[in-house]
Each structure stands twice: as C-alpha cells, then as structure tokens.
Amino acid sequence: MNKQQRANVLCFSGHDPSGGAGIQADIETIISLQGHCCSVITALTEQDSRNVKRIIPQRPDDIRQQVQTLLADLPIAAIKIGLIGHVETAYVIHEVLQAYPQIPVILDPILAAGGGTPLASQDLQTAMIDLLLPYTQVLTPNSLEARQLAQLDELAACGLRLQELGATYVLITGTHETSDIVHNQLTMPEGLSQIFNWERLPHSYHGSGCTLASAIAAIMAQGLDAFTAIHEAQDYTWQSLQNAYRPGQGQYNPQRLFWVDA
C-alpha cells in the first residue's frame, strides 16, 4: 500500500503504562501492517508486566467528543474495540456503531487481565452482548471469555451461541487450553467452521489478544475479506509471539515489529 494511502483504524482501548497491551499494542500492530491507528483511550490503568491493579475509566462525554471530532475529519476503514472499562463507555461505542454500520467492527471482549484481575463487570458484559455483538463482524474471545459470554462449556457450541447473539465471525483462541498444539476455532456464516493449529510457544504473553484483534482490523481496513484477515492476522500474531521479549519481571511482550530485526 502506498504510504499516502494508509487505511485508518479507529481503536477504542485502554492505556497500559507497561507498554505491552492496550492502545500501544494496537498502534504497534497497525503500523507494522501498514495502517494508521486513530486512538481513543477508554481507560487509564495501573499495571505492570504481571497484572492490572486498577482501571481508571475516562469520562463518556470526553470519549464521545473525541470520536465525533475524529470522524468528521478522517475516513475510518475499520473499528477495533478492546478494553472498555465501564458500561457507560459501551453505550458511547454503541452510538458510534449505530451511526456507522458500514464500518467493519472487530471486538476483543476483554473480561480479565492476564494476571487474573477482572476487567469487566456483569453489567458491562451484558452491554457487550446486547449493544456491541450485533454490530461485530469479527469477535476474538479466548476460550475462557467465550465460555463466560456464551454461558456454555463446549467451545464449538460457544462459537455458535456468540454468532446467534450477533457476531458474524467468532474466532476462539485456544492458548488457555491444555493441548500441546494451540487450536483456534473459527465459526463462520452458513454453519461453516475451521480449526487453525499453531505450535504452542513456551511463555506467557502480555497483549497477545490485542495484537490479534488489531491485526485483523488492520488487514480488513485494507479491503481484504474477514476470512483472509483472520488467517493472516493469526500468522502475524504467532510470529510476534515467537520473537517476544521480556521487559520486566512478568509476561513477555510480543515483538510486533519482528520484521525490522529479520
């Protein structure tokens, strides 16, 4: 893609001061895949490479005004939603999706930090399902999030249930399962499904879900179809994890610009 034609991706994400997840992960990923990230911070956080200690949601009116100003100026080719932080923020995002139904939406339904801290109240989970899933083209839960949102145990059934709730494609990642190979399960329209198999890497990673969802958004923003974007984004994410580094005492960070060192 010509440097003057980088597709704009609007990202609703939290700020991670440790630099591993959240909006920084989005920006690094989208730049790496030749897109441009327009960032709206939903929440500040107190966290390190091990866990999230506190969420500081931003004011809904401020978020609304930021988005209105952006959308009046920049053509947005995809929307990526990460950490929401508060149920009122979900209502603001819902307003945006209602007003721009033609823009593909990629939702990473973040329910807990890698270290275990809950990041979404029950009210927020309900808002995700009722307000955001009906506008979501690609939903990217991990297996724990899929079970929690679908209220089912078997992952294939979870994919179908989340599709019934509104998502067009549901990609359930399998890193939290105990299998030797990571199985990512994709539920598609018309009852189709596919399993993607990936070598399990040795570490625990900070921001891998952010990386995957942002990669899908960046690729779809360039006009590729959802299935192609989902396939290519998994490969990009796996390579980022394979080249990960450990900045602190906790999880490893994906090296999202791995190709610079190649």
Secondary structure, 3 states (H helix, E strand, C coil): CCHHHCCEEEEEEEECCCCCCHHHHHHHHHHHCCCEEEEEEEEEEEECCCCEEEEEECCHHHHHHHHHHHHCCCCCCEEEECCCCCHHHHHHHHHHHHHCCCCCEEECCCCECCCCCECCCHHHHHHHHHHHHHHCCEECCEHHHHHHHHCCCCHHHHHHHHHHCCCCEEEEECCCCCCCEEEEEEECHHHCEEEEEEECCCCCECCHHHHHHHHHHHHHHCCCCHHHHHHHHHHHHHHHHHCCECCCCCCEECCCCHHHCC
